[in-house]
Amino acid sequence: MAHFLADISAQRIAIIKPSALGDVVQALPLLPALRRRFPGGWIAWIVQRELRDLVAGHPDLDEVLTIERRPTVAQAARFLAELRRRRFDVVFDLQGLFRSAVMTWATGAAWRIGLQTAREGAYRAVNITLDDTGRDVPAYRRYWRVAEALGVGDAPRRLLLAVSAADVQQAHRLVGGLPRPVFAVQWGARWETKRWPLAGMVNVLAQAGRTWGASVVFVGGHGERAACAHAAAVLSRTVPEMCVRNLAGETTLKQLAAVLTTVDALLANDSGPLHLAAELGTPVVGIFTCTSAIRSGPPGTAHEFVSTQLPCAASYHKRCPWSGARHLACHAELTPARVWEALVRLVERNHLARPAARRAA
C-alpha cells in the first residue's frame, strides 16, 4: 500500500466525524495511529454534542469541538468561524456529507482529505480522496485507510475510551453478580428497517435462559426504555428463574461501554452499541436486515452475523418501500430459529456456557 501522505508535515490536525455512534466508534481507533504519526501535533475531533461523552478524555486527543445536531444559523456561523481561527494544517472529512464539507472548507486547511463514499457534493471540499474507500469496503477498513496512507497502518488498531473507575464499578454492581452467561440486548436502531422485532429477541433469550441459565441485560436509549421494560416483563414471566435487568435509558455512553465489557456477549440489531461492544472485545450476534454484515459489520472472528435472504437485503433503505404483506418482510423471513442458531455458534466458539442441567449438577 503506497504511503503517499507519509511526508505530510502538520502541527494542527482535525478529524470531522460528527455521527453516528457506530461510525464514530469505528473511526476512533485511528487516534493512536495519528498520534504516532504526529507525536507533537494538536489533534481535534469534531463531533455532535450527544456523542461528546464518548470521545472526550481520549489519551491521544487534545480537543473536542462540539457541533449541535441541528444548529441555528447563528450557531453554525460561530462554529465555522471558530474552525477558521483554529488554523488547522490537515483535515480528515470522514463523514462525507454537505455539512461536513462546509466544515472542511471553512478550516482553510492546506490538506483536506476525504473518502470515496462522499456524497451531497462533499468531494468538492477536499483536495485528496483516498483510494480503496468506496462503499464496497467495510466501514472500519475505510477509516483505517487514513492510517495506511499516512504510513502508520502497521499500528495496532484498538479502541481506547476514557472510562472512569466509578463507571467500571457501577457496571460490576449492576451486572457483575448476575448468573453467567450474561447477554446484553440492544434492540433499538434509528432506522425502522434495522429493528428486527423485540418479540423475536425475547424468544431467543428465553431459550438461552432454559438452555444455559443465562441472565439478560437490556441496553439502549431513553426512547427504548418502555419497550425494553415490556420485553423484560414478558421474559421474566416466560422464564421465572431468569435474572433480567433493564438498563435502557439509564447509562451514559461510557457507562454503557463499561457494561458491555462486563457482559459475556451482546445480541443486537445493526446499531452503535453493536460496534461499541465489538470494538471493546465483547462477542456479538449481529442481526442485519436492510444493511450488509460485510459492509457494515465489525471486524473480528469472535462474532456471528445473521442476515435476511430476501432480494432486498442490504438495500440500505431507512424505511421499507413495500406495503401490505410485503412490508418489512425481511423481519419475518429472518426467524428466531436462525438467530438462535447464530447465538449457539457464538457461545460454543467463545466457550461462554455449559448446559443448565450440567451447571446445576
Backbone hydrogen bonds, N-H to C=O, Kabsch-Sander energy under -0.5 kcal/mol:
donor,donor_aa,acceptor,acceptor_aa,energy
4,F,2,A,-1.1
5,L,149,A,-2.3
6,A,3,H,-1.8
8,I,5,L,-1.8
10,A,8,I,-0.6
13,I,42,W,-3.0
14,A,90,V,-2.2
15,I,44,A,-2.2
16,I,14,A,-0.5
16,I,92,F,-3.0
17,K,15,I,-0.8
17,K,46,I,-1.6
24,V,20,A,-2.8
25,V,21,L,-2.6
26,Q,22,G,-1.9
27,A,23,D,-1.4
28,L,24,V,-2.0
30,L,27,A,-2.2
31,L,28,L,-2.0
33,A,29,P,-0.7
34,L,30,L,-2.6
35,R,31,L,-2.6
36,R,32,P,-2.0
37,R,33,A,-2.0
38,F,34,L,-3.0
41,G,38,F,-1.7
42,W,11,Q,-3.6
43,I,41,G,-0.7
44,A,13,I,-2.7
44,A,42,W,-0.5
45,W,63,E,-1.9
46,I,15,I,-3.0
47,V,45,W,-0.6
47,V,65,L,-2.3
48,Q,18,P,-2.1
49,R,67,I,-1.6
51,L,48,Q,-1.8
52,R,49,R,-1.4
54,L,51,L,-0.9
55,V,51,L,-1.2
56,A,52,R,-2.9
58,H,55,V,-1.5
61,L,58,H,-1.8
62,D,43,I,-2.4
63,E,43,I,-1.4
65,L,45,W,-2.8
66,T,64,V,-0.5
67,I,47,V,-2.2
76,A,72,T,-2.7
77,A,73,V,-2.4
78,R,74,A,-2.3
79,F,75,Q,-2.3
80,L,76,A,-2.6
81,A,77,A,-2.1
82,E,78,R,-2.1
83,L,79,F,-2.2
84,R,80,L,-2.0
85,R,81,A,-2.0
86,R,82,E,-1.2
87,R,83,L,-0.6
87,R,84,R,-1.2
89,D,12,R,-2.6
90,V,12,R,-1.7
91,V,111,W,-2.6
92,F,14,A,-2.6
93,D,91,V,-0.6
93,D,113,I,-3.0
94,L,16,I,-1.7
94,L,92,F,-1.1
95,Q,16,I,-0.7
101,A,97,L,-2.4
102,V,98,F,-2.1
103,M,99,R,-1.8
104,T,100,S,-2.7
105,W,101,A,-2.8
106,A,102,V,-2.3
107,T,103,M,-1.3
107,T,104,T,-0.5
108,G,104,T,-0.6
108,G,105,W,-1.0
109,A,104,T,-0.5
111,W,89,D,-2.1
112,R,110,A,-0.6
113,I,91,V,-3.1
113,I,111,W,-0.5
114,G,128,I,-2.7
115,L,93,D,-0.5
117,T,133,T,-0.6
118,A,115,L,-1.4
119,R,96,G,-2.7
122,A,119,R,-1.7
124,R,121,G,-1.7
125,A,122,A,-1.6
126,V,123,Y,-0.9
127,N,112,R,-2.4
128,I,112,R,-1.6
130,L,114,G,-2.5
137,V,134,G,-1.7
139,A,295,R,-2.1
141,R,138,P,-0.6
142,R,138,P,-2.1
143,Y,139,A,-2.0
144,W,140,Y,-1.6
145,R,141,R,-1.1
145,R,142,R,-0.7
146,V,143,Y,-1.5
147,A,143,Y,-0.5
148,E,144,W,-2.0
149,A,145,R,-2.8
150,L,146,V,-1.6
151,G,148,E,-1.4
152,V,147,A,-2.7
155,A,152,V,-1.7
158,R,156,P,-0.9
159,L,279,E,-0.6
160,L,158,R,-0.6
163,V,161,L,-1.8
168,V,164,S,-2.0
169,Q,165,A,-2.5
170,Q,166,A,-2.3
171,A,167,D,-2.2
172,H,168,V,-2.0
173,R,169,Q,-2.0
174,L,170,Q,-2.4
175,V,171,A,-2.6
176,G,171,A,-0.8
176,G,172,H,-0.6
177,G,172,H,-0.6
178,L,175,V,-2.0
183,F,181,P,-0.5
183,F,215,S,-2.8
184,A,182,V,-0.5
184,A,265,A,-2.7
185,V,217,V,-2.3
186,Q,267,L,-2.5
187,W,185,V,-0.5
187,W,219,V,-0.6
192,E,318,K,-0.8
193,T,318,K,-1.2
194,K,191,W,-0.8
195,R,191,W,-0.6
195,R,192,E,-0.8
196,W,194,K,-1.8
201,M,197,P,-1.3
202,V,198,L,-2.4
203,N,199,A,-2.0
204,V,200,G,-2.0
205,L,201,M,-2.8
206,A,202,V,-2.5
207,Q,203,N,-1.5
208,A,204,V,-1.7
209,G,205,L,-2.2
210,R,206,A,-2.1
211,T,207,Q,-2.4
212,W,208,A,-2.6
213,G,209,G,-1.4
214,A,208,A,-1.1
215,S,181,P,-2.6
216,V,243,C,-2.5
217,V,183,F,-2.4
218,F,245,R,-3.1
219,V,185,V,-2.8
224,E,221,G,-1.4
225,R,222,H,-1.2
228,C,224,E,-2.5
229,A,225,R,-2.4
230,H,226,A,-2.2
231,A,227,A,-2.2
232,A,228,C,-2.7
233,A,229,A,-2.0
234,V,230,H,-2.3
235,L,231,A,-2.5
236,S,232,A,-2.3
237,R,233,A,-2.0
238,T,234,V,-2.3
239,V,235,L,-2.6
242,M,239,V,-2.3
244,V,242,M,-0.6
245,R,216,V,-2.3
247,L,218,F,-3.0
247,L,245,R,-0.6
249,G,220,G,-2.8
250,E,247,L,-2.3
256,L,252,T,-2.5
257,A,253,L,-2.2
258,A,254,K,-2.0
259,V,255,Q,-2.2
260,L,256,L,-2.7
261,T,257,A,-1.4
262,T,258,A,-0.6
262,T,259,V,-1.1
263,V,259,V,-1.7
264,D,182,V,-2.4
265,A,182,V,-1.3
266,L,283,P,-2.0
267,L,184,A,-2.7
268,A,266,L,-0.5
268,A,285,V,-2.5
269,N,186,Q,-1.8
270,D,287,I,-1.2
271,S,269,N,-0.7
275,H,271,S,-1.3
276,L,272,G,-2.4
277,A,273,P,-2.8
278,A,274,L,-2.1
279,E,275,H,-2.6
280,L,276,L,-1.4
281,G,278,A,-1.3
282,T,277,A,-2.5
285,V,266,L,-2.9
286,G,284,V,-0.6
286,G,304,E,-2.6
287,I,268,A,-2.4
288,F,286,G,-0.6
288,F,306,V,-2.8
289,T,287,I,-0.5
296,S,292,S,-2.9
297,G,293,A,-1.1
304,E,284,V,-2.4
306,V,286,G,-2.5
308,T,288,F,-1.7
313,A,310,L,-2.0
314,A,289,T,-1.3
315,S,312,C,-1.1
316,Y,290,C,-3.2
326,R,323,S,-1.3
327,H,324,G,-1.5
329,A,326,R,-1.8
331,H,328,L,-1.3
332,A,328,L,-0.8
333,E,329,A,-2.5
334,L,330,C,-1.7
335,T,333,E,-1.3
338,R,335,T,-0.6
339,V,335,T,-1.6
340,W,336,P,-2.9
341,E,337,A,-2.1
342,A,338,R,-1.7
343,L,339,V,-2.3
344,V,340,W,-2.6
345,R,341,E,-2.1
346,L,342,A,-2.2
347,V,343,L,-2.7
348,E,344,V,-2.6
349,R,345,R,-2.6
350,N,346,L,-2.2
351,H,347,V,-0.5
351,H,348,E,-0.7
352,L,347,V,-2.1
356,A,211,T,-3.7
359,R,355,P,-2.0
360,A,356,A,-2.0
361,A,357,A,-0.9
